[in-house]
Structure formats: structure tokens, C-alpha cells
Amino acid sequence: DLSIAIMGSPRAGADLRTRALAISGAAIRFDRAPRGRRARTAVKAIDADEDWFYMVSEQEQNQLQKWFWMMGLALARLDWWEDNPIAATPEAAQRMPKVARIRNGRNVPTLKTWNPRCLRYDWQERVWKVRLDGGEEEIIKNGLNGWILWLSTDSRPWLNGLWRGLAPMYLLIKFALDDWRRQSEKFARGVAVFTGPAAHDDDFRIKLVDDWRRAGTNGAIYLPEDTKLEIFELKADNWTTFEAQVRLGQTSITITALGANMPTEAQAGVGTGANVQSEVRQDIKSGDARAWETFAHENITRPWALANYLSADVAPWVSVLVEPANDEGKFATAAKEAALAMQNLEDLQVPYNRIEFMQRAGIPVDESRIAEPRRAKLLEWHVRNQVVTLNQALQALGYDPIPGRDVYYVAPAPTKTITDIENAA
């Protein structure tokens, strides 16, 4: 119940959704199994024929991952069967036997996330059991009876859940908001204090309270002589205590879930939140991706490959591409600065390692061309002074030679202008 409440709260729910979307929203690549005669066929079926997308929807993947992070474990089931498509009504479908879920000529199951409430660990038998609709329990055998149990560790996985760190901050925010609301409800309009001799008259005091309540915003109240009515209101900055508690709780929740405190708030001096930290911290995102890849391979693609190709070894790997994309503008600027630095080093004839320099600058190096001789720098006077032929100049610039141009450059005769003709005359 606590985990469900935390997952439904505004800050924690949004942060967990952001963390899940960082994985399910990333591009994926299907890698062929390293062995197996039908490995190539299997990877084509799961990618080009979209078997993977029939099996795992983004919604189910997000829900499964959120349970895994929150509880340290997640429960799901692969449904290999579906209602008979010839059934006219839902009632008829319940009476008719189910049929295999066939897609593209293959038995393609669908992943369904289950609430861990129906899950328990039997300490006597040392097995996990799931409670079904009828009340009976079934032992979970990953990949054998349709059940899938994703554990963060084999021993007490619930101790690795985020609920342990999120619960105190969730309760802090809840209590602060409750106290803030009660204080506003009780003291926002002020508290009236009636003093003087008439305050000891019970009947008059009761009548005064009734008049006060019915007076409205512009009402007037009669007070006897030598009596006084004062209104006590809260100080203007009394709300800052509750705001500080709420802000502390929200910041701690975001750091616990995402590893940083910028995705939902922008801070002065560091730009907008979208520009500074719009995603989950990279190390957390990479770890989530690797964990999901291993889980998906062992519990989804291997059973699918075994059912359709009679060999789990041909199961493809699903790789989640969560590495940050290169900033083309920054790369172009860095490459330009590196090229200018290399040009200066070349002009000064500094003995430096060109390959290592380019690699450290992030410039891709073509390994196949490392052994090629370095091309000399061609200047205009090389051509005009007949140091190189025309084809040699073309090759030095990276162009293909042209037949008949293996000759030196010959300067054209100067053209006589009208002024030269007049001067000669």
C-alpha cells in the first residue's frame, strides 16, 4: 500500500515515470545470438516481423520497471494463449477453449505485469508463490509455467527497493501539507478574542459569536462599554516552514529516483532545467538499460526462441541505446579547434602523435588509412614554378588525374589591352 501511494504521488510518480521512459523511449537494436543455426532467422523475426513489439508494449514495460525499482522485485506473466477469435461474445469466449497466440506464423506471447500484492515468499519451502483468483497458490518457475519474477537479488530483494528511501520523504511531504492545510483552515481568517466585563456573560458571549459568524465581510458588531474585540492573524512568513519541508522532501525524492535534482525544476544561475539535466543521470540510465537487457533476454526472448525454433540459444539480445547523442554543434567546434591546432603543430614541425591527438579530440580515425603516406601541402607557387605537373597537383588536392595533363603549367601570354596598343602607336 505504501509503494502504491508513493507511485501515485505527484513528485515520486513523475520521477519514476521519467526514469521508465528513459529506457522504453530509447532506441533499441536487436543483436543476433553468437551461435545457433537459426540465429539469423530469429533476429529477423523479432525485428523485421515485429515479434518483439507484439510481446512487450511500452506500457507494460514501464509498469514492470517501476515495480522493480520501487519494490526491488517485479512480477509478470507471459500469456501464450488468447481467446478464440470466432467467439461472438465475451461470455462465449470464456466457455470456449483458448487458442495459441499466433503472430506471423509463430507463437508470440504477450507480457502482462502483475501487482506484487499477490506475491509472497514461502520461508519453509524457500520458493516464491503467487496467489490466483480462486485463492490457491502456484509456485513460480521462471520460463516454465508462464510466470516471470524479476529480482534485484536472490536474498531479500525487497530491501533493495527505493521505497526505503522514498517513504520518509513521502510522509514528510504528506504531514507538512496536512499541517499547512489545517493551519490555513483554522487561522487564515484570524481568531477573534473578546475581553472586558461583558466577556463573563455567557448569554451575551454566545450571541456575540453568532453575530460574528453571520456578519460577513462587511458586517458590524455592537460591543458594550469597556469591552474589546481583537483579531489575531498568522504572521506573513509563517508558511515558509511548511514550504521548506515540502521542498526538502521533493528534492530528496528526485535525487533518490533520478540521481539529480534538475529534471522538474530550474535553478537560478544554471539555465533551464531542460538544458541542464533533462534526463536521468547517465550512470543510472545505463545500469537500468543493462539490467533490462539481461532480464528481457533470459525471460522473454529465450522462451520465445525455444517455443518457435526449439533452441533457446538462438534468442536475440535486445540492446537499449541510452548513450547520450553527440552534440553536432559542439563536435564541429571542437574539431575545428583541433584542426587549427594540428595545422600550427605541422607548421612548427613539432614531433607529435597525430593519431592519438585526433582520438583525444574526438575525431574519428580511419584505421585502414593510417599507413598511407602523408600528402604534402600544395601551394600555388609549386604549380607556377613547374615543381609539379598538373596531374600531380590534382592528386595532391585529392582529385583523380586527367589524361593528357601530365605536363607542367605554362603561363598564358599576357593579353594586350587598348592602352598597350595606344602606347605602341
Buried (B, 14 or more C-beta within 10 A) or exposed (E): EEBEBBBEBEBBBBBBBBBBBBBBEBEBEBBBBEEBEBBEBBBBBBBEBEBBBBBBBEEBBBBBBBBBBBBBBBBBBBBBBBBEEEBEEEEEBEEEEEEEBEBEEBBBBBBBBBEBEEBEEEEEEEEBBBEEEEEEBEEBEBBEEBBBBBBBEEEEBBEBBBBEBBBEBBBBBBEBBEEBEEBEEEEEEEEBEBEEEBBEEEEBEEEBEEEEEEEEEEEEEEEEEEBEBEEEEBEEEEEEEBEEBBBBBBBBBBBBBBBBBBBBEBEEEEEEBEEEBEBBBBEBBBEBBEBBBEBBBBBBBBBBBBBBBEBBBBBBBBBBEBEEEEEEEEEEEBBEEBEEEBEEBEEEEEEEEEEEBBEEBEBEEEEEEEEEEEEEEBEEEBBEEEBBBBBBBBBBEEEEBEEEEEEBBEEEEEEEEEEEEEEEE
